[in-house]
Every structure is written in structure tokens, then in C-alpha cells.
């Protein structure tokens, strides 16, 4: 019975990697100027999945923008300081 359970694996399979765009990701939803703080008002978890994974939302909130970002842009690690 224990062998039938197998091992836990949270990595995406090759067959699932093409479906990543249908998942949610973090997007800038309001224009942000350089030096502004990211808040729940200007960063949201929406589809498609081209930005950072939603699990990073709490890491992004409170960070300072490293450059100006237009609304509708997928969030990247390079967009904030620290």
C-alpha cells in the first residue's frame, strides 16, 4: 500500500508546462512611478500566467519600485528594490 502512494512531487510535468499561461500570475494593474510602494491596489493576481507566481504577492507588497511601470505589465523580480 505504501508503494502505491508514491512520492510527493510539486514540479510541473512536461505536459503541464504549456498550460502555465492559463494560471494566475502577478500583474501591475495601476501605473507605478519609480520610488512608489507596491500595494494591493496596484498589484493583483490575474490571468494569464506570464508574471511572477501569486505565492510571491506578500513578498512584493511593501517593496519600492525600481522603475516606472505601466498598468497591465506582468510583474518581474527586476521591478522592485531589495
SULVEN-V714384 format. One record per backbone hydrogen bond with DSSP energy under -0.5 kcal/mol. CO is the residue of the C=O (numbers start at 0). NH is the residue of the N-H. Records with the same first field share a line. If there is no record, write none. Layout:
CO->NH / NH
//
This chain:
0->4
1->5
12->15 / 16
13->16 / 17
15->18
16->19
17->20
18->21
19->22
20->47 / 48
24->45
25->74
26->28 / 43
27->71 / 72
31->68
32->35
35->64
37->61
38->41 / 42
41->28 / 29
43->26 / 45
45->24
47->49
51->25
52->55
53->56
55->58 / 59
56->60
59->62
62->37
63->80
64->34
68->31
69->72
72->27
74->51
75->78
76->79
78->65 / 66
80->63
//
